[in-house]
Amino acid sequence: MVTDTSTQLQLRRAFNSSPERLFEAWTTPDILMKFLGPGEVDVLEVKADARVGGKYSVTFRDPDGDVMVVGGTYRELVPSQRIVCTWAWEEDDPKLAKESLLTLEFVPRGTQTELVLTHENFRDETQRNNHQNGWTKILDKLQQLQRPFAITGLDLSGYMVKDANRAIAFYRDVLGLEPTRIYPEGRGAEYEFSDGTAFGLWGGGEKVMPFQPSNGILFAVDDLYAAVGAFKERGITIVMEIDLPDCCMAAIKDSEGNSVFLHKRKS
């Protein structure tokens, strides 16, 4: 929804996101870089000292290659609720310089958040219309960027197994992996590594669970060729060996039929 006068505009937009995440988006330079350029305008740099009295600046480049800079001062910052800041473009002609005021309000609406953007004190109606067009495109980009949640990494990966105790013994005997946690009733185990990653073996315990062998997990190894040699000495079949410009890997089958890849980066 849009409401405006000749020197003021107000845009309202509902987002499937929390007030906290929207507030973070408008105060974090790396995120602002992703959506603050309207349409085909690129954002070259964002500086933001997000505190009352702190300064910010945004450098844009339009499709013709012209560079534009806008900046201002934060007047009010209420986390997850409200941002108020001045807004002024760097002008070649000092007579065109005009400081306007931008207010962003984040209003919870059930599972959504309504963003109320109010921009006022424009030089004239033409400047107001230009900003209305720009802000509309910016909010379109932000809407595509914002989601109710964000994937931040991979906490745990693993395999389903038919016989958890048998699989645990295989990973201990063949790969030297000791579980950091063993689930009771034959339901599997988890393994934590020094780099913060984790691996799991999941069995059905006393319940019958559908099983299908899987592949796709790559374990980092310090010496792939030594590992391959050790497998061959024990009569373990190497089902695949790959040597690529950036890495090399080899695969065996575990006791349940899952593919186990050992992987070594070359960089």
N, C-alpha and C positions, 0 to 999 in steps of 0.2 A: 504494500500500500504506500502511496506517495501523497504527502500534503506539503504545500509550499506557498510562499508569498514571493514578491519580486526579489527579496534579498535573503530568503530563508527556504530551506527544504527539509523535509523529514521523510525518511524511508523506514519501513518496518518489514522485517523478514524473519520467518520462523526457521530454526535450524534443528536438526536431529542431533543435538549436542548439548552438553552441560554448560551452564554459565562459566564454570571454572575453565573449561577448555577453550571457550570463545574468548574469555579475558586473556588467557595465555597467548592465544593466536595474535591478538592485537598488541601485545607487549613484548613479543619475542622476535628479534630481527630475522632469524632464519625462517620462521614461519611467515612473517610479513612479506619476505622476498617472493613467496610462492603465489600470493594472491593479490598484492596491492597494485599490480600493473593492470589497468583496465584494457580489455580487448587484447590487441597485439603489442601493447606498450610493455617493454621490458623494465624490470627493476634491477638496477645495477648495484645499488648499495643501500642498506638501511642501518642507521645508527639510532639507538634508542636507550636513553638513560631513564628508564621507567620509574620515576619517583617524582613527587611533587617538587616543582622547580627545575626538574631535569629537562634536558633538551633532546630533541630528535630531529633527524633529517632523512629524507628519502630522495634518491637520485634515479630518475627515469630516463629511458631513451625510446622515442617514438619510432614508428616504422621508417620514417624518413632519415633517421639518424640524429635528430635533434635531441639534445640533453636538457632536461628540466630538473630543477631541485625545489623541493618544498620542505619546510621545517617549522618548528614551533617549540612551545614550552608546555610541559604537563602542569595543569592547574589543579586537577583533582584525580586521584586514583583510589577507588574503593574496590579491592579485590573481588572479582566475580560479579560485580554490580555496575560499576560506572567508571568511565574514563572521560575526562574533559581536558582538551588541549587547544592551544592556538594553532592556526594553520595559515602559513604565508608563503607565497611563491617568490623565488628570487627573480626579479624583473630587471631587464636591461634599462627600462625607462622608470626611474624612481616615481614618476607620477602615477604609474600603474600599480605600485605596491599597495597592498591592502591586506590587513590581518583579519582573518575570519575566525570563527570559533566552532570547533567540532566536539560534539558530545555523543558518546556511545553508551547505551544502557542495555544491560543484559537481564531480561525478565523471564523467570521460570514460568513455563506454561505446560504443566504436566510432565510428559516425557520429553518435551521440546523446550527450546529457549528462544524467546523473541528478542531480536536485536533491533533496538530503536536508534537510528542514526539521525541526529539533528545537526545540520550545518547552517550557520547563520552569519549575518553581517557581510554578505557579499557586496562587491563593488557595484554591481548592476544585475539586471535580469539575465543578460547574456552569460555572465560568469556563473550565475546560479544554474542556468540550464546546462552549461558545460559540465559542471560538477555533478548535477543530477544524472547525466548520462554516464559519467565516469564511475560514480559510486554504484550505480545499478550494475554495471559490468563487473565491478570488483566484488560485489556481494554474490553475483552469479558464480565467480571463481571460488569464493569462500565456501559457498554451499556445496560445491563439488568436493572441496578439500575436507570439510568437516564431516565427521561420522560420530556415532555415539561412543565409539571406542577406537583405540589404535593398537595394532600389533607392534610390540616393542622388541620382540626377539623370540627365540625358541627355548622354552623351558625344559622340555623333555621329549625325547624320541625313543622309539623302541620297537620290539617285535612281539606279536602274539606267538605263544608256544603251546604245543600239545602236552608236553610233560615238563613242568617248570623245574623240578629237581634235576632232571636229566640235562636241561638247557643250562642251568646254573653250573653244573659240573663241567659241561663242555666249555663254557666261557672262562671258567677258572683254569681248567687243564690246558686248553689250547691257546688261549689268549692272555692268560695270567690276570684276569680281572676278578677282583674280590668285591662282592656286593657290599654296599654301604647300608642296605636295608633288605631284609628278606621278609616277604609277606607270609603269614601262616596259611595252613591248609593248601599248600601247593599253588598259591596264587601268583608266584613270581618274585622278582627282585628288582632293585634299582641300583644304579652305579653312578657315583658322582666323580667328576674329574677335576683336576687342579685348575683348569681354565674356566670353571663355572658351569660347564655343560653337564648333561645327565643322560643316561641311557636306561631303558627299562625292558624287562622280560615279563610278559603278562600271560599267566595261565588261568584256566577256568577253575582251578581247585576242584571242588567236588561237583561243580556244575559242568555240563557239557556245553562247550562254546564252539561256534563255527570257526574253522581254521583254514587259512590259505597262506602258503609261503609268500614272503615279501622280500623286496630288495630296496636299495636306495640309501641306506645309512652307511656313511664312510667314517671309519675310525682313523684319526691321525696317528701316525707311527713315526718314530724317529729314524728308523732304518728299514725301508721297505724290502730291500734285497736280502737283508739278514732274516727278515720274517719269512720271505718266500723260501729261502734256503732251509729254514727250520721246519716249515711245513712239509717240504719235499722229503727231508730226512725222516720224518715221522710217517710218511706215506699218505699224507693228506692231499687230496686232489686240488690243484689250482684250477678253478673253472674259468678264470679270465685274468689276463694280464694286459694292461694298457699303459703305453708310454706316450704322453702328450707334451707339447712345448712347456706348459706351466706346471704339470704334475704327472705323477705316475701312480698306478694302483693295481691291486691284485685282489681277487675274490675267491672265497671258499664257501662251502655250505656248512651251516651249523647243524646241530643234532636234530633240529626240527624241519630242516629244508630251507631256512631263510638264507639269503645271500649275505655274507659278511665281507665288506670291502675294507681293506687297509689302504690308506691314502697318504701320499707324501707330496707336499708342495715343493716346487723347485726354486721359487723366489726367496 
